[in-house]
Amino acid sequence: MRASVNVACGSCGREFPVHPYRLSVGRGKYCSSKCRAKGVGLAIQKDLADQFFYTEAPNGCWLWARAVAKNGYGVLNVRGRSRRAHRVAYETFVGPIPRGLDVCHRCDVRRCVNPAHLFIGTRKDNLRDMSVKGRASAPAAKLTPTSVRAIRRMQQSDVPNSLIRRMYGVSAATLSAIRNARTWKHVY
């Protein structure tokens, strides 16, 4: 049996014994699985920090300079998954995002990835913030609260969906979402 050698853990720095063969094949860098997870996580975070390409705007925003989705948010690929750049920026530079919470922009610039402009909030907080800043309804929305009420009355009166769709220029999925209160929940 060969003697082991002592090496310093790549995460906590504690010395621990490792078989020389493990070192020769690139293993034995961490003293425990907990330290390995932490060390690998730090390596991923450093790699992500290196991927942040942005241009600084006069208002202090860091404008994402890579791929941008149709909705205006920056996107990047993290371990094979497409992720929103502002969420990755928050996780990389600030810390983990608690489950079920949103990363909101103080500056209201969707491409901004400046951690100083980002904060954590509930979906309700985000919607309230949008409303206060006058961004509550999309300017390109086809429907108004009045038209949604009319659609609901027509659906209750058994007017064919095909007729309603043609009248308002919306899809069957939109009518279903209105009928089942998945959208326009605030309109009665």
Sequence and secondary structure as in RCSB ss.txt:
>XXXX:A:sequence
MRASVNVACGSCGREFPVHPYRLSVGRGKYCSSKCRAKGVGLAIQKDLADQFFYTEAPNGCWLWARAVAKNGYGV
LNVRGRSRRAHRVAYETFVGPIPRGLDVCHRCDVRRCVNPAHLFIGTRKDNLRDMSVKGRASAPAAKLTPTSVRA
IRRMQQSDVPNSLIRRMYGVSAATLSAIRNARTWKHVY
>XXXX:A:secstr
    EEEE TTT  EEEE HHHHHTT    SSHHHHHHHHHHHHHHHHHHT  EEE TTS EEE S B TTS BE
EEETTEEEEHHHHHHHHHT    TT EEEESS  TTB  GGGEEEE HHHHHHHHHHTT SS TT S  HHHHHH
HHHHHHTT  HHHHHHHHT  HHHHHHHHTTSS TT  
